[in-house]
Amino acid sequence: MQAIYAGGPNAQACESGWRKDKSGAPYYDFWSGSGGRIRVWIEESSNAAAWQDVASYSALTGDVAITLLASLASDSLRASTCSPRRESVWLGGSAILYAKNYRRFGAERLEFAQAVETATHRLLNLRFDILNYPGFDPVSRTWKRDGITRLGVALLDLDEEQPPVANDTCAGAAPLRLGAWADHWLNAAGPMWVSSLPDALIKLDHRASRGADVLAKKLGILMTLTWGAARDQKHQAHEMRALLRRAGELRRPGAQDAHYGGRLADRFEEARLRLDEAGIFRMQVQSADADLARSDGRRWFEDWLGAKIKVARPNFLMARAYGQD
């Protein structure tokens, strides 16, 4: 999700975002605290096409990814889709339209469905090189703290051997299944890091012109994933800089204009209020010194980026106990 959120037209301006390798191809690195690394890249016919994929990423791309993953890992399908079985399921635009509660019809609905289909196609191009990353080894059936290595893993696989089905399948649907990463992190015999997901996050507006909604969506989904892996904690603490970097909202110093800091701080405050009013997350931001400096016309942005954010355990996690299924 961080790689998707770091994409878009300004992908190369993001701090710790997409970069070029020696051949000019885009890549995104994610490091774990243990020293393991996941490198994200794009399987395309050329570097230019790969960069076009990265530039196309948006909040809608994230919504499509999360909805498809949530569908495949849902209670009704988990027994057949999670490793070691990983059977495919026919999924298409209708699943995303339903999740987003999309109510428009006619040409607008068709245009949106086509945008979803394009986003799905680009998600199928995503590849991951897992390098010494802690994970479950399905052969030894043990958790490998020293890490596993696996190259060229897809987020979602297209099951090309699946025969066509009856005409009642929705237009644009395809037989999708979880990528080979599920062998290590969604294996029925090992740890299953799964979290409930408030549908209000998916329903938030994904359009770039709705900046506060987009940022609220990104922050909410990223924190939900974090809580899924640390579900027993009562609180989590984040640094503003790290959280915005994960959401792909923090630009490199050379890519910031004169009003960038003020716009970002205002958008973050609106996003925080959206999450609070929806009853999804409550965040306490310790930025009094930076706020005072801003009101006095003094330099404040760096202090604000260093502010601490305390997030309380959300109510949507209270209703379900997590562990091995």
N, C-alpha and C positions, 0 to 999 in steps of 0.2 A: 504494500500500500504506500509506503514511503517513496518507492521508486515511481509509482504512478503519480503521486501528488507532486513530486519534484519535476514532472514533465510539463508540457505546455509550451506556448510560444516563447516564454522567457526561461526555458529549461537551463540554458548554460549560464544564466545569471544567478541561479540559486546557489547559496552557500552549501557546500557538501552535496551538490546535486549531480546531474549527469555530466560526464566528462568524455573526452576523446581518448581512445587508445592510440598506439603508434600508427595504426592503419587509418585512423580517422573515424572509426566506428564508435557509437555511443556505448557507455557502460555506466552502471551505478553500483557502488560498493556499500555493503552493510556489514558492520563489524559487531561481533558479540563481545560481551565483557570478558569472555574466556580466551579471546584471541582468534576465534573462528571467523570466517568471512563468507558472505554470500555475494557473488557478483551477478548482477542482472545485465542481460544484453538482449538484443533483438535479432531474431532469425529472419532476415530479409535478403532480397536479391542484391542489394547494394548498400553502401553506407548512407547514401542520400535517402534511400527509402527507409532505412532504419531511423534516421533523424526525423523524417516526416512522421513516423509512428510516435516518436517521443514528443514532438511538437503538438500532436493531436490530443495528447492526454489531457483530461479535464476531470472535474468533479463527477461528471456523468460516467466517465470511464471507471472511476472508483466505485460508483453505485452499481454498475454492471458487474464488476468483479466480485464485490461483496455479496450481491444478490445471488449470483450463480454459485459461489462457494457455499453460501448459507443454504441454498436449495439442495445441493449435493450432500451437505453434512447434516441436514435436518433429521429429526427423530424418525420420521416415516421412511427415510431412504438410507439412513446411516448403515444399517446392517448389510446392505448390498453395495454401497458405494465406497465405504472406507476400506482401507487396506486390511486384509490381503485380497479382498474380492475386487473392489473398485469397478463395479459394473457401470455402464453408461446410462444416462437419463436424457430423454429428449427435452431440451430447454431452448427457449427462444425469447423474442421480444415481449411476449405476453407476460412472462414471469416478472420482467423488470417493470412493465407498465402497471401490473397489479401491485408490486411492492411499493412503487412510487405513488400509487393512487392517482394515476394519470387519467383525467376525466375529459380531455378534449377529443374530438372526433373529426372525421373527414380528412382533409389534406394534412392538417397539423398532426394528427395521430399517425398517419402514414409516414410523414417526415421524421417524426420522433422514433418510430419503429426502425426506420432505416438507419438513423444515427446509432441506435442500440446495436443493430446488426454489425455496423462498421466497427464499433467499439469492441464487440465480441471477437471479431476477426483479428483485431490488433492485439487483444489479450492472448489469443492463441499463438501469436508470434513471440511472446515473452519467454525467455530462457534464463535459467539460473544455474550457476556453477557453485555448488556447495563445497566449501573448502575447510576441512577440519572443524566442522561445526557440530556442537553437541547434539546428539539425536539418538533415536531408538534403532538398534540393529536388529532387523527381523530375522537374520540368520542365527545369531547367538541368543536372540530374544532378551537382550540386555540394553540398558541405557549407556551409551558411549560418551563418557565425560570428556575423553580426549578428542572426540570429534569423528565425524564421518566425512568422506569426500565423494561427491557424485557430480558429474558434469552434464550440462545440456538438459536439465530437467525443465519440463513445461509446467506452467501454472495449471492449465487445463489441457486435457487431451481430447482430440476429436476421434471418436471411435469409427474409423473408416470401414470396419468389418460389419458394422451394424446394418442389417438389411432395412430397406425402406418400410415404413409403416403405413397404416391406412390414412385416408385423406383427412381424418379429423385432427391430425397434428397441426399445430399453429404454423402459419407462414413464417419462414425464416428459422424454424427450429432446427437444432442439430443434436446428434447424440454425443453428449459431453460427459467426461468423467474427470475425477481429480488426477492431477499429475503424479509422477512417481514420488514426489515429496511426501505423499500420504503414507508411503511405506514406513517413514521414519517419524512422522508427527501426528498421524491420524490412524494409528494401527490399533485394532481392537484388542491386541494382546499387551499393549503398552500404554504409556501416558497419553491422554487425549486432552489437549489444550483447547477446550471449547468454551465459548461464552455465549450467553444470551445477547441478542442484538435488538435494541429498541427500534421499531420500525419508523419512529419519528425522525431518526437520523437519515434514513433513506428518503423520506418524504420531504426533507428540507430542500429548498430550491438549489439546483445544481448550476444555474446559469452564472457566468462570470460577472454579470452586472449586479448580481445579488451577493456582494462580497462578504457580508456578515454571515449569511446563511451558509455559504460555501465554507468559510473558515470554521463555523460551528460544526458543520458536518465532518470536516477533516479531523478536528480536534476530538470530537465525540467518538468517531470510529477508531482512531488511533488509541485513545485511552481505553476504549472497550476491549481492544485486542490486548493491551497491557494488563488489564484486570483479568482477562481470561487466563493469563499465565501467572498471575499473582493474586489469586482469588480469595486468599485468606487474610489479606491485609485490610486494616480498617481505613488507612489513609495512604495516599501516595504523594510524593513530593517531586516536583519538576522544576527545572530552571526555565524561565521564559525563552531564552535563546535556544535551548535544546528542543523544546516543544515546537516552536515555530520552524526550526530547521527540519524536524521530522515531518511537519505538515507542508514542506516545500514553500513556505511563505517568507523565509528570510533570504534576502539577496546579499550578494557579496558587496563589500563597501564601495567598490568601484562602479557598481551597477545601481547605486542608490541616488535618487535625486533629492532636492532640497526639502521636499515635503513628505518623503517616504516614511520617515519615522512616525510623524503625526498621524498619517493615514492608517498605518499599521496598528498603532496603539488604539485608535478610535475603533477600528474594525474588530480588534480583539475584544474590547470591552463590550461591543454590541454582540459579538458571538458568545461571550461568556454569559450575558444576560439571556440570550436565546436558550442556551442549554439549561440555565437555572429555571427560567419560566416554564420550560417544558418538563421540568422535574427529572431530567436525565442525569446531569452532573452539577454538583455544587463546588465551585472553585473559589478559594480565598487567595487573593493576589497581594503579596507583601511588597508594594511598590510606592509606599508613602513618600519616601525621599525623592524618588524620580518624579512623582506627580507634583511635589512642591517645587522642585527645580524647574519643571516645565511651566508651571503657572507663573514663576518669577522670570521666565525668559532665559534661564540658564541652560547649559548643556545637560541633557537628561537621558538621551536615548540609550547610551551604554549602560547606565545604572538601571534603566527599565528592563533591558535585555537580561540583566543579572538578577532580576526579581525572582523570588521563590513563589511557586504556586502549590498550594496544598489542596488536594482533591479527596473528598470523602468517598467512601465506598458507596456506589450507586444503589438505589433501591431495586433496580431491575435484576441485580445479582442476588438479592436476599431470598428470592422465591425458589431458588434452585441450588442444590448442593452439587459441587463439581468434584470429579475424581475419575478413577478408572471406570469405564463402562464395560 
